[in-house]
Amino acid sequence: MTHRVTVTIGKDGSISAETHGVTGSKCLDYIPLLEDLLGAETVTSEFTGDYRRTSVENTASQRQSQWNS
């Protein structure tokens, strides 16, 4: 899947961004890039369901690998 970032600028000038197709903590790499490109500072940040689901899937995969070893 291709990595994408959706940036929304509100009528009040507020900016929000959401990553798509980015797994695990890799999404955090986009924060400084977006701040630089937009001349903005992050006020709040939260993980999406994809971040949490990916973390659970990775843990389950690691456990399965341990059992198969």
Secondary structure, DSSP 8 states (H G I E B T S, - for coil): ---EEEEEE-TTS-EEEEEES--GGGGGGHHHHHHHHHT---------HHHHHHHHHHHHHHHHHHHH-
